[in-house]
Amino acid sequence: RLWALFTEVVAGVQGVVISGTKAQGFSAELFPKMVQHCKALGKFVVLDYRQQDLVNSLPHRPDVIKPNFTEFVQTFFPAEAALAGEASGSDRALEQKVREKMIELHRVHGCTVVLTRGSAPTMFTSPDGTVQSLPVEPVAPVVNPIGSGDAFTAGLAFALASGKAVAEAVALGQRCGGLNAGCLRPGVLREA
């Protein structure tokens, strides 16, 4: 039933964001199958999840992957996960390994890789395959950061689907994440 509903909804949209952790009991092939289906229909696909679900989805060539820095390290360098604080940047060797992996994923799977790092600059692959960084504007006051990563992903996906360049899309994602952090209720950009 879930698959029938998913395929019905996906048929009428331009792009799909798949995010979060799937509940226990679902097949390990669910997320990869969703990506494969969407790409077969020519949909724009953004992934915001991690570990084996992300690795298994990459062969289907999503347009964008957007885990945070810590999730990326947990996925591709699990032995070094303890070194990867979300705003990491103090471990230069780990950051270099992450940059190299981002470039490899961009080259091999054709996806833009975007890594948020809390208040540290957002890292992303540009169309030429290089890794760029965009500083994050400070948010004052931070009221509740819950949902800020999802707000970032929504802004990023909207901008890219609207034809904006990656750097512009990252900037809009940062703005949406920052607006969410300034609100008490998660998942909103302004209080009602």
N, C-alpha and C positions, 0 to 999 in steps of 0.2 A: 504494500500500500504506500509506503514512504517513497519508493522508487517511482511509482505511477504519479504521485503528487509532484515530486521533483521534476520529472520530465515534462509534465504539463505546465508548470510554472516557468521553467527554463525556456520553453518554446517561445514565449512572448517577451523576452527581455534581451537587451543588448549585451549585458555583462553580468557576471556572477562573482560574488565574493563568498568564499568558503572559509570559515574561520572557527577557531575553538578546538576543543577536545571532544571527540565523539564519545557517547556513552558506552559503557560496557555492554557487551552482547552484540554489537554491530560488527560486521565482517571487517577484517583488515583491508579488504578491497573496496570498501564503500567510497572513501574519498578519491582514490585513484580512478574508480569507475565514474564518479561524478565529473571529474576533470576530463576524462576521455570523452564522455558524452557531450559535454559543453564544447570542447574543442572541435569535435566532429560536426557540430552545428555552426561552427564559426564564431562562437561567443568569446568575448573578452573575459579572461579568468584571472582573478586575484586570489592567492592563497595566503592565509594567515594562521598557519598551524605548524607543528613541529614534529620532530623525531621520525619514526618509520612511516607515518602517514605522509609526511612531506617527501621523504626520499622515494617512496613508492609512486608518488604523483608526478615527479619530475619527468619521467619518460614521455608523459603525455603533453609536455611543453606548455605549461601555464604561462600566461603573459607576465605575471608579477608574482614573486614570493616576498612576504613581508613578516617574517618572524622578528622578534626583538633580538638584540645582540646575544643575550644569555641563551635564548631558545636555539639560536643558530649554533652556538658553541655546543650546547647539549646534543644537538642533532648530528653535527659533523665532526666534533672533537670531544666526545664524551669524557675522555680521560682528563680533560682540562676544564671541565665545567665548573669546578670549584673556584677557578681563577676569574670567571666571567661575571663580575658584577654588572648589572644592566648598564651603568654609566661607565663601563670599563674603558680604559684608554691608557691606564697606567702600565699595563703589561704589553709593551711594544711588540714582543715576539708573537704573542697570541694575536694581537691586532693584525700583524702582517700575514699570519696564516689565514685569518678570516678574509682579508682582502684578496689573497690568492684564490681562496675557495670561491668567493663571490665572482671573480673573473672567470674561473673554470665553469661554474654553473651557468653564467651568462653565455659563454662560448658553446658549451655542450648542449644545453637545453633551451637556449634562445630566450631566456627569461630575464626580466629586469629584477635585480635583487635589491631590496630595501631593508635596512636594519635600523630600527629605532634603538636609542640608548639612553632613554630618560632625558635628562637635561644636557647630555653630551651631544655633539653634532650627529645628525642622521647620516649614515653611510648609504650610498646607492651606486649601482652600476649605470653609467651613461650609455647612450646608444653605441658609442665607439668601443665599449667594453672596458673602459677604465672605471676605477672607483673614485667617486667624488664624495665630499662631505658638505653638509649644510648646517651651520650653527642653528641652535634652537633659541628662539626669543624667550627670555625669562617670563614666567607666569607669576603674577603677584595679585592677590594671594592664591596659593594652591589650597583649594578647599577640599577636594576629593579627587584623587587621580584615577579612581576605578573607572574603567571604560575609556580612558584616554587613548589606549592603543587601538581600540575598535573605532573610536572617532577619527584617529589618524588614518586608519585603513579606509574608512568611508570617504574621507576627503581626498585621499590619494586616488582611490578607484574612480571617483566622480571626475576628478580633473583629467586623469589619463583617458577615460572613456569619452571625455569631451574634446580630446585632441591636444591637450596641453603637453608641453615638454616635461620630461621626468623631473627636472629641478623645480619647475613650477608646481607640479603635482605634489612633490615632497613638501614644498613650502605650504601649500594648502592643507596637507595632512597635518603638518606641525601646528598650523593655526587651529584646526579643528580639535586636535588633541589638547592644545592649551586652553581653548575655550571650555572644553569638557572638564578639565582639571580645576577650573575656576567656579564650577557649579557643585552644589551639594548632591544633587541627584546624578547618578552615573548615566551616561548615554545621552546627555543633552548638551547643547551648545550655548544655551541661555536659560535662565530660570523663567518660568511662566509667571 
